[in-house]
Amino acid sequence: MSVETLQAARSAPNGTSPGHLWSIEDALELYNVPAWGSGYFSINPAGHVVVRPDTTAAHEIDLFEVVQGLVERDLSAPVVVRFSDILAHRMRHLHDAFSQAIAENGYQNRYTAVYPIKVNQQRLVVEEVYGYGKQFGYGLEVGSKPELLAVMAMTESAPDRPIICNGFKDSSYIEAAILAAKLGRTIIPVIENFAELELVLRHADTYRVRPRLGVRVKLATEGSGRWRDSAGERSKFGLFISEILELHSILKARDMLDCLKLVHCHPGSQLQDIRRVKEAINELAHVYAELRLLGAGLEYIDVGGGLGVDYDGSGTNYPSSMNYTLNEYASDVVYRVGTVCNARNIPHPMIVSESGRAIAAHHSVLIFNVLGRSALDRFRVDGRDAVAPGAGPLPHPVRDMLEAYRNIDERRLVECYHDALTARDQALQMFNLGLLSLEHRGLAERLYWASCARVRDLCRRLGNVPEELEDLENVLSDTYFCNFSIFQSLPDSWAIDQLFPIMPVHRLGEPPTRKAVLADITCDSDGKVDRFVGPRDIQRTLDLHEPIAGQEYYLGAFLVGAYQETLGDLHNLFGDTHVVHIKLHDEGGWWIEEVVKGDTAVRVLEYMEYDVAQLAPALARDCERAVREGRLSVAESQAVKRFYENELNGYAYLEP
């Protein structure tokens, strides 16, 4: 029998029948890849995750092969792998969805997108999005003055592609926007609060520019999901209708109504419920229509962001999912705007969306390696083991626990578990009163965890697990220690319990036999992941493989292209990871377009304002003192200095 056959014949994870032969289809189902992968990810016959940038099997990239190629190039995990071709496909998919909706609804204008660079501000990502969006006329959205300054330089050869300016604006921010208009850009500063209008008018007069203006509407329609409060009457941004009417009057008095080109709303982020989308767009369309009838020169309706990403693949009204498709979203937007305009007999505006998450999320994968693990079911006890060496006779609760362990069988699982639990509690009470030795406490601990493991193993044979024992799998789950920082690379997982699909990137042709939670390498107890995408629901553990000594075990966190890199912090001074841009080769296969090396120890120390120029000299002086006092030889002191300088200039994460 071959090794592969032997592996396949091993016991499969819970939920599969005994003797079931493990297959790639089982792995796809276990990690719910077809649902959240949206066609971009699958598993090949070798048991490796593959990336399909255009969602077809004809063009796929073996992710484990990429990881091995990076190791050969001295790029160790953790590393963010960006697939540029996925960005291109996402943008085309967005364009095609709206084009289809426009054709089906007889809409008399077109659609364009602006990419909010706050979603992923990395220069290479923004440049790629802007480049891929050229054929569709896509533009960029900025939310701060630094973002605007960057975009002004990037858009020098594309005067017709829109730039939308959101966020609170001071005088210099608005002045920069007016100067960009004077340079010929199609730039629209959106009035977020009423005080900005006076600044816009003043700078427009100074530079003799008739600006294109937008206004954000504070919708009465409430948002949904985690960001429900970012929409509605108590939202952070936007003008009330009474303020918009006042703005209209001011512009009319200055003969500038034709300058009001855009109405905008922010229905929320990661909108999970299509009903909220429909309500928000309907309200915004009526505001557009009324202002147009009042003489405003409106040409654009900006429906903002909010287009969701199905992180868990459930397709439901759940914070990490969405109960609609991209095509349904586009169809609803186009239909509702068109219907309102037709009813008022006014021209259809150009539709603009700011769907940054939907554009960027899929294209990045965080790859990290497992450093080690802690397993509670490793505490196995020989049933004949009735003494702790040198500890004397067994105290009563320890003897009870040993008896409970010996008597475990399928007919008395709950009773035996309760007996072990009671005896464990009594043993701990005795220890805290000084009545139990450390050796006996250790034996009680081993017996308790061994009893739990034995009960769990027998439960796996049952059709129906007793309610009291349902959580044993989670209680006995391993902790896999992984080489990454949640606070740097998956901050939303920590901050808002965002779910990201996580799974092994190889060994998927063999059944996983361990259930685990993940811990990062920070010294923070919050640095862990204990909620995972499952085949039917959210799981408290992740199915993983037994580590093999001497072999790296790699996991991937998927759909991390939106917000994670820009929100990450320097907790424990773990900085940016390596980033690699992978593209499909015209002749087949893949190639590395660009590598951005991760932060060194020196660089993260500089971020925190350490005088790095003084670090090595300070250690060198200490080495010389150690030589004088005879604690180090000259050769040893030189080795210490070389080691210190190498580590200062080395990767901030753990390396092989």
N, C-alpha and C positions, 0 to 999 in steps of 0.2 A: 504494500500500500504506500502511495506517495506521501510526502510531507503535507502537501496541500490537502489531500483527502483526509489525513489524520486531523488536521486543523479543522476542517469543515465538520468532522464528526464529533468535535468537542461539544460540550453542553452549551447551548445558546442562552442568551439573556432571558430574564423572566418574561413570561408572556408567550414564549414559544414552547411547543410541545416537546417532551423528552425524546431524544433521538433525532430531532429535526436537523437537517443538514443546512448549515449556514450558507447564505448566498449574498451576492451583491445587492439583490433586491431587498433582502432583509436589512442590510445596512442603510439603504436609501430610505426605507420606511422608519427604521429606528430613529434616525436623526432628522426625519421629515424634510429631506433635501429637496424633493420635487416641489414642495409647497412654498418654502421660503426662497428657494434658489431661483425661481422665476426663469428657469431655463439656462441660467448662467453657470450653474454648478451641477456636477453629477459625480459618479464614481466609475472608474474604468475596471476592466477585468483583473488588473493587477492589484486592485484594492486601494487605489490612490484617488484622492479627490482630483477631478479635472475641472478646468475653467473653460467655458464656452462663450467667448466674448460676443459672438453674434447669435447665441442660443442654439447653434447647430453643431451636431457631432462631427461635421466635416472640418471644423476649425476648433480644436480643443487643445488645451495646455495642461500637461501633467503637473499638478502643484507640487508634489513631492519631488519630482525631477527638478523643478525650479529651486526648491530648498537645497537639494544636493548641489546644484550648480552654484548657488550662492556660497555654500560652505567651501567649495573648491576655490572660490574667489575671496576667501577670508572674510566673508560676511556672515557672522554667526547670528543666531536668533537671540533676542526678539527682532523681528523685522516686519515692516509694513510693506506688503507687495501690492502695488497699484497696477491695475490692468487698464491701460489707456483706451483700448478698443471697446471696453464696456462703456466708458464715458460716451464715446461716439455713438454706440448703439442706443444708449438711453436717450440721448438727445434726438436721434432720428425717430425713436419710438414715440416720444412726446410730440414731435412734429406730425408724424403720421396719424396719431390719434386725433389731433385737432383738425387736420386736413380732412379726414374721413367725416368727422362730425360737421364740419363746415359744408361739405358737399351734401351730406344727407339732409341737413336742415335748410339748405338754400341760403346760407348766411352770406351777406354781401360785403364781406371784408375778410381780412386774414388774421392769422395768429402769430405772435412772436413770444419768445421767452427771454427773461433776463435772469442771469445766474447770480444769486446773492453770494458774494464772495466770502461772507462770514461763515458759510456752511463748511468751506474748506479753503482757507486763505493762502495755502501754500502756492508759491509762485508757479510751479510747474503745473499744478492742477488748474489754476485759473487760466494760464496760457493755453493749456490743452482744450479746456471748455470753450474758450473764446475762439480758438482755431477751428475746432470741430463745428462750432455754431455759425461759422461764416456763411455756409451755403444756405442756411435758413434765416439769416439776418438776425440771429439772436444777439442780445446785448448783455450788459452787466448791471447789477444792482449794488450800491454801496450804502453803508450805514454809518459812516464816520468820515472825518476829514482825511485821516491817513489812507483809508481805503480809496477815497476819491482821488487823492494825489497819485496813488499807484495806477489807478484806472485811466487817469488823464494821459499818462505816458504810454500805456499799453494800446490806446485806441487812436493813435495818431493817424493811421491810414484808413480809418473806417468811420468817417463823419456821420454816416446815415444810421449806424447801429445804435440803438437806444442805450442811454445811461440813466438809470433811475436813482435819485438821491433820497434815501430815507434817513430816519434817525433824527435826534435833536441837533439843531444847527446853530453855530455861533456865527458872528459876522464874517470871519475868515473862511469858514466852510462855504457859506453862501457866495462870498466873493469868488472863491475858486470855481464854483459852479457857473457863475456868470461869465468868468473869464473863459471857461471851457466852451460856453455857448458862443462867445465872441470868436473863438478859434474854429468854430464851425461844427462842434459836436451836437448831436441830437441828445441834449441833456435836459432832464426834467427834475428840478428840485421839488419835492413833495412837501407841502405845508403840513407839518405835524402838529404845531401849536400856533396860536394866532400871532404871537410876537414875531414869528419868522417872516410874516408877510411884509412888515415894515422894512426889514433888512433886505429882502429881495428887491423891493421897489427902490430902495435907496441905491443899492449897487447897480441895478439896471439903469437908473438915471445917470449915475456916475460914468458908466462905460457905454452909454447910449445903445443899450441892447433891449430888444423886445423879447423877453424870455419866454420859454415854454414852461408853464407852471402846472403842478399837480396838487391835489388836495386829498388828504386821507380822511375818509368818513368814519366817524365813531358809530359803528353799527349798533342797533338795538339787539340784533340777533346775537345770542351767546355762542361761544365756542363749545368744543367738546374735548374730552380726553384730559391729559395732564395740563395742557395749556388753555383750558377753557376760559380762564380769566383774562387772557390776552385779547379777547374779543368782548363785545358787549359795552354797555354804557360806562362801566368802571374800568375799561381798558386803559392801558398806559398812553397810547397814541391816538391821534385823530381829533377832528373837530366835530362838535355837535352840529346838528342841522342849523340851529340859530346862528352859529358862528360862520358856517358856510354861506348862509344868506348875507351876513355882514361882509364877508370877503367878496361876495359877488357885487355888492353895492359899491365897495371901494374900487374894485377893478372897473366897474361900469363908469364911475365918476371920472376915472383917469383914462377912459376910452381904451381899456386893456382887456375887455372881456374875451377878445380873440386869443389872448395869451393863456387862458385857462384851458389846457389841452387834455388833462387826465384826471379821472377820479380813481381812487385807490381804496382798498380795504384790507384789513388783516384779519381773516377769519380764524386764525390760529395756526398751530404747528402740529404736524402728524395728526391731521383730522381723521378720526377713526370711523365717523358716522356720516354717510353721504347726505343724510337729511340736513345736517348743519351746513354743508356746502350749498345745497339747494337754497336754503333760507337766506344765507348770506349773499349769494349771487343775485337772488331775486331782489333783495333790498337795495343792493348797490346799483343794479340796473335801473331801478325806479329813480334813484338819486341822479344817475346819469341823464335819464330822460327828462326829468324836471329841469335840471340845469341847462340842458341843451335847448329846451323850449323857452328858457329865460334869456337866451342869447349867448350863452357861453360857447366858445369855439372848441368844444370837446372833440377829440379825435381818438382817444384811447380809454379803455376801461381795464384797469389793473386789478385782477382778482386776487393778488397777493400770493402767499405761499399756502402751505397746509396740505398739499397733496401727499398722502401718506406712503409709507413703506411697510410691507407685510413682514415684519421681523420674525414672527413665530409661524407664519404660514397658515394660520387658522382661518383667514378670510372673515373675521368676525368683528363685532363692535367692541374691541378690546384695546387697551392703550398701546400695545405693541403690535397691533394688526390694523386692518381696515376692512370695512364690509362692502367695498366697491373696487372696481378695476380702473385702470387708467382710461380706457375707452369710455366707460360709464361717466367718469369725472368730466372728460372733455365734452361728451355729448350733453351732459346736464348744463355745463357752463354756456356752451354755444346756444343751446335751445332756449334757455331762460333769458339770456341777453337779447337774442333775436326776437323772442316773443314780445318782450316789453317794448322794444323799438318798433316792431311792426304795429303794435296796438296804438302807439303814439305817432306813427307815420314819420319817424325821424331816421336819419342814416345810421347804419350799423357801425359801431366803433371797431377799431383794431383791438383785439383781445390780447392782453399781456398777462403772463403768469410768472411767479417767482418761485418755481418748484425746485429749489436747490437740493433738498433731501432726496427727492425722487431721481434727480440727475446723478448725484454723487455717491449715495450710500453703497451701491452694489460693487463699485469698482475697486474697493480696498479690502484686503484681508490681513489681519494681524497673525503672524506665525510666531509661536513660542514653543520652547522645549520644556519637558518635565525634568525637574532636578532630583526629585525623590518623592517619597510618599510615607504617610503614616497610616497603618491599618490596625483597627481595633480587634479584628478577628484573628490576628496573629497569636493571641493569647490562647494557646491550646494546652489542655491539662490531661495527663494520664489519669484515668479513672482510679488507678491504684495509689496515686499521689495523695497521701493523707497527712503528710507532715511538711513543715517548713524547716529546713536543716537548722539545727541549733536553736530552735524557737520553743521547744517544749511541746506539751500536749495541745491539741487543737482546742481553741475556745469554742463555746457553744455556737455562736452564729457562723463561724467558719465551718464547723462540722455540719451545720444545717445546709450551708451552701454546697458543700461537697456532696451531701446526700441528694440535694435537688439536682445537681449536675448528673449524678449517676442514674437518676430515675427518669430523665427526660425521654418521652416517647410521644408518638403522634396523637395518642388518646388524651394526654394530660398536658398539652403544650402551655395553655394559659395558666393552669395551676402551677406548673413547674417554674414558669417565668415569674409569677407572683412570689413564689417561695424564694427564688434567687434574689429578687428585688428587695424583699423584706429582710433577708439575711444580710444583704449588702448594707442596707441602711443601719441595721443594728451594729454591724462591725465598725462602720464609720463613727457611730456614737461612742462606742467603747474606746476607739482610738483617740477621739477628741477628749475623753475623760482620763486618758493615760492608762487604760486597762487592756490595751492591745498593742503588741509589739509591732515594729515596722515590718518584720518578716511575715507576721501573720496578716498584716494589712495588705502586703504585696500578694500573698496567696489568695486572700479574699478577692482582690482586684482581678487576678488571673481567672479565678473560678467564675466570677460574675460575667466577664466578657466571653469566656469560653461557653458558658451556659446560653448567653444571648445568641452567640453564633450558631450553636447547635439547634436552638429553637428556630432560628431563621432558616437554617438549611432544611429542617423538616417542613417548615411552612411552605417552602418552594414546591413541595410535592403535592400540596393540597389544592383542591379546586377553589375552595373559598377560605380565605385567611381570616381568622377571628379578628374582630375590630380592635381588640386590645393589642394585637401583634402587628397591625398593618404598618406601623411606623418603624418597625425594627430594621428594615432595609436602610432607611435614612439614618437611624441612630448608629448603625454599624458601618456606614459609608466611610470609605478612605478619604484622606486628604492628600491630593496631589499638589506638590509644591512646584510652581511654574515660574519660569524666568521672564517675568514682565511686571510692570506696575499698573494696577487698575487705575490709579489716579492719573497716570500719564496717558495710557493708551485706551482705556475704557471708562472714562470718567462718568458717563451717563449711567453705567451699570451701578456705580457706587452712589451717585447723587440722586437719581430718580428711578432706580430699579428698572432701567431699560433692559429689555431682553435682547441679546445678540445670539444668533446661532453659533454654537461652539461644538466642534467635533474633531476627532483625529483626522489627519490628512493622509494617513497611510495605515497599513495593517487592517484595512476594512474588509479584506477577504477572509478574515478569521473572526470568530465571535468575540465580542468584548466580555470579559468575565468579572470585572470589578465595577462597583458603583462608587462615585467619588464626588466631592466638592473640590473646587480649585482655590488654592491660596497663592497670592503673589509673593514677591520677595521683599516687600516693604515690611517694616516692623509695626504696622498698624493692624489692629484686629479687624478693621473694616475692609482690609485688602483681600477680599475673597469673593468668589462667585458661587452662589448656592441656589440659583434658579436657572433652569435650562429649558430650551425648546424640546418638546417631546412629540411623539407621533400623534397623540390625541389631546394632550393638555400640558400645562407647565409642570416640569418635574423638579424635585428638590435635589436630585443627583444626576450625574452624567455617566453613561455607560462607557467605560474605558478598558483598555487592554492591560494585562499584567506587564509591567516593565521588564525588558530583557537586559541583563547585565552587559555593559559595554556597548549598547546601542541607544542612540538618541530616539526619543519618542516625541513626535511633534503634534501639536494641536493648532487649530486655526479658529480665530474669531472672525466671523463673516459680517458683511454689511456695515462696516465701520468707517465708510468713506465720508460720512456727514457728521460734522461737529467734533468728532473725537480728537482729532489732531489739534484743533484750535482751542479746545476746552481743557486739554491736559495740563497738569501742573507738575511741579518739581518735588513732590513729596519724597523725602529721603534722598533728594538730589538724583533721582533717576530721570534723566532728560529724554529728549527725543530719541526714538529708535532709528536704526537704519531704515531707509526708504528706497525701494527699487521700483522703477517703472518698466513693466514688461509689455511688449507688443508682439502681435502676430507677425511672422515673417511672410513676405509675399510668396516665397517659394516653399512655405510650410514650416512648421515649428515656431519657435519663439526666440526673441533676442532681447537683451537688456538695453533699453534706450538711455536710461540715466540712473546713476546711483547717488543718493544723498546720504553721506555717512552720518551715523547717529552721534549724539553728544559724547564728548570725552569728559573725564572727571574735571579737567581744567576748565572746560567750557561751562559746566553747570556751577562750578565754584565761582566763576566770574559773574554768572547771572546773580549770584547772591552777594556780590561785591567783595569777595575775598581778594586780597592782593596776591594773586597767584605767582607774581614775580618773586615774592619773598618766601614762598613755601619751601621750595627745594633748598635755597641757602640756609633757611632755619634748620632743616633736617641735617644738612651737611655740617653745621656747627655742632649739633648734638652728636653726630658721628665722631667728630674730632675729639670731643670731650670723652666719649666712650673709649677711644683709642688711648688717650692719655691715662685714663683710669684703669686700663687693662681689661675692659669688658669686651672689646672688639679688637681683632687684628686689623691691620691696614686693609688686607684683602677683603675681610668681612665688611668693613665699613664701606668700601667701594661697591661691594655687591648690594648692600642696603640702599645706597644712593641710586644705583642703576635701577633697582627694583622700584623705588619710589617714583623716579622720573618716568619710567615706563608706564606705571599705573596711572600717573597723572594724565598721561597722553593716551591712555587706553579707553576702551568702551566703558560707559558708565554701568552697563549691565554685566551679568556674570558670563564669563567666557570659558570655552573648553580649556 
